[in-house]
């Protein structure tokens, strides 16, 4: 039996339709986030209470709004201005998972002035401070890259090729320390991106600066408070973990973000690993840990 990766172009299944069962399955257990922003509880006009219970509340810029969404509960609404930002303080960590739901609006990454000059070509989901890296994406190519401690984009890790506008997507970025470079002494990181519960890509990446330690300030939705790299759109169910989640846990996080009353995802086939069988079929494992497999046959 030959073990190999396969791309099955004839299968197109979204997160919501991947064998969701309401009972009798096995779900992945999740750690408590070290910061979690559901926007369900606010204090005054400009503070979102940290739902993790760790007290890392989120301070909002003057233009950020909290709005209700049909599927994902409450969300932060950013409108692409310098007053669109949100900040919180937390310990810098080496192993982390950043998870959120995103709905980019039509002008995101292409805001122009009256003369037609692009003003904001590189919006930031998250800027440096949180462990010395951030996540941004450039122009209409919609690539995402990590940013090092010196605030320089690391183009060698493009997490996604496309994050379409005017649609909700679940984004998870997982960073795991796997070693130390013997020459520079900097961290060797395994960086993984998932979209809508699916594994998307993973690389091993050597940081080019020492990762930060101690308490840091992270900015969501802009390059900083009053920065000129704001996003334009909605972000919901924003979670920061101090560990690298497993693929099954990412699936569980994505399913929980469906809002109140959403079905619980207990079985999921991401189709990221295939075993070719002698009879011409393919077998793929289930991702939540149930032990089930699916057999696929070409037609």
N, C-alpha and C positions, 0 to 999 in steps of 0.2 A: 504494500500500500504506500503510495507516494504522498507525502505531505507538502502542500504548496499553497501559495496565495493565489486566489482567483478573483477576477472582477466580473461579476455577473450583470451585464448591462440590461438584461431583460427583467430584472427585479427592481422596482422602485416603490419603496414603502416608507411612509413618514412615521415619525415617533408615535403619533396618536393611534396608528393602525398596526403597530407591531405587537400582535398577540397579547392584548391587554386582557387580563383575567381578574375578576373581582374577588375570588376566594380560592383557597386551596393551594396557593403557591408559596414560593419562598422569596422574600424581599431582602435587599441588602440593608444591613444596619448602618446608620450614619453617625459619625461623631458630631458633637455640637460645634457649630461654627465659632470662631473666635470673634467674629463680628457678622451681624446678620441684619439686613435692612429690608423689612417687608412694607414699610411705610404705613403700617396699620396703627401705630401709636406715635403721636407727635407731642412735642412740648413747646407751647408758644407757636409763633409763626415760622420759625426757622430751624427747628431741631427735630430730627427723626430719632426715636428711641431705639437703641440696639436690642433686637429681639433675642439675642443670644444670652442676655442677662449679664454680660461682662462690662456693661457701662460705657461701651465705646460708641457714644451717640454721634450722629451725623449732623454736621452743621451745613445748612443750605445757603447758597448764594441768593441774592435778592430776586433773581428772575426765575429761579427754579420753582416749579409748581408740583403739587401732589394731586394726581388725577386718578379716577376710577377707570379700570379697563374691564372689558367684558369677560375675559378669560383669566387674567393674571392678577386679579386683585388690584391693589393700589400701586402706582408707579410714579417715578420721578419723571417730570417732563422738562427736557432741556430744549432751548429755542435758538441755540447758536450765537449767544451774545457773551460778552466778557463777564456778565453777572450770572452766567450759567455754570455752576460748579457746586460740588459737595465735598466736604472734608471730614476725616476722622483720624484719630490717633490710635496706634496699636503697636505692639512689639514687632520688630523686623524678624522674619522667619526665613529659613532656607527652603524647607519643604512647604509647599502651599498649593491650594486649589482655589481659584477665583471663579465664581459661578454667577451668572445673571441671565435674565431674559432681556432681549433688545429688540426694539422696533424702530428702525431708522426712518425718518421722514424724507420727503422728496428732495429737500435742500441740503441734507446732510453731506458734508464733505465737498460742497460746491457752492457755498455762499459767495455772492459777488456784490460789489458796490455798484453805484449808479453808472459807472463807466464800464462795467462788465469785467472788472479785474477781480480775480479770485482772492478772497480774503482768508479763507480757512481751508487749506488743502490737506492738513494733517490733524484731524481731530483726535483727542485722547479719551479712551475709555477710562484709563487709570494712569496717573503719572507717578514718577519716581518718589521715593520716600518709603514705600512699602517694599522692604528688602532690597532697595536699590535698583528696581526695574519697573517698567510700566508697559502698557499696551496701547499702541496707536494704530491708525490705518491711514493710508495716504490716497488723496484724490478720489477718483472714481474706480481705481483698481481694487479698492477695498481689501487690501492686504493688511494683516496685523503683524506687528513685529515687537520684540522685546526691546527695552531701552536700558542701557547700562547705567552704572552709578554716575558716570560723567554726563548723563543725559544725551547720549548719542544712540540713535536707533541701530539695532542689530539686525540688519537685513537678511542674515543667514537663517533666521527662523521666521518664516512667514506662516502664521498659524492657519489662515484660510485664504482661499483665492477669491471667494465671493461671499458677502453677507448682504443679501438683497434688501432694498428699501421697501417700506410699506408692508412689511410682514414680520411677525414675531419669530425670533430664533433664540434657542437656548445656547449659550456660549459657556464653555468650561475650559480654563487654561490650567494645566497641572504642571508644577515644577518640583522636581525631586533632586536632591543632592546625591550624586552617585560616586563622587571622588574628588580629588584635588590634583590639579596640574602640577607635575613635578618641577617644571621650569618656572612658571609664573607664581605658583602658590595659590592661584585663584580656583574657585569652585568649578567643578565639572557638573553640569546640570542636565537632566533628562527633561525635555520640554514636550508636552503633549497637548494637543488641542482636540476638543470634541465639539461638535455642532449638532444640536437637536438630539442629544443622547448618543450620537454616533462617534466612534473614534474617527478622527480626520487625518492627523499626521503626528509623528513623533520624531524628534531628533535628539542627539547628544550635542550639547553646546557648552563651550568653555567660556565662562564670563571673562571679560577683559578688565575688570576692576573688582576689588574686594566688595562683597555684599555687606550691606549696612547692618549694624547691630543697635540694640537699645530701642527706645520708643521713637517711632517715626510718624510723620503725618502723610496720609495718602489722600490724593484728590481724585474724585470720580467725575467723569464727564467733561474734563478740561485739563489743560496742562498745569493749572494751579489756580488759586483764588484770584479772580480778575484776569486770568490768562486769555490768550488770543487763539486757543485751539479747542473751542468748545464743540461738543457734539450737538446734534439736533435730532431729537426723537425721544423715545421712552425707554426707561430701564426699570425692571421690576425684579423682586426677589433676589437681591444682591447679597451674596454670601462670600465670606473669606474664611478659609480653613487653614489651620496650622499643620496640615499634613497633606500628602498626596493621596487623593481619593482613587479607588480602584474603578475600572470601567463599569462594574455593576453599581457602584455607589453613585457615579455620575448619572447613570440611567435613573436611579431612584430620585436624585435631586431634581432632574428634569421633570419627572412625573409629578413630584410634589408641587412644582411651580405652576401646575395647571389651575390653581385657584381653589376656592372653597367648593367642596363637592366633586372635585375631579376624581376620576377612577384611579386606583392604585396600580401602578405597573409592577407586575410580579414575574413576567417572563418577557425576554427581549432577545432578538437575534440581530446583532449588528452587521453580520456577514463580512467581518474583517478577517476571518480565518477559515480556510476551507481545507478539507481532506478529500483528495480524489480517490474514488473507489474503483476497483477492478471492473465493475459492471457499468462504468461510465457516469455514475451518479456522484454527487458531492455531499459531504456531511459537514455541517457547521455547528459549533457549540452555542448554547444559550448563555447569556451574559450575566444573569442575576445570581447564578450559583445553584440553580435547581438541579443541574446535571443533565437536563434534557438536551437532545440533539435534534437537528432537522436535516432531513435528506432531501436534496434537490435533484431534479432530473431535467436535462435539457430536452426541449421539444422542437 
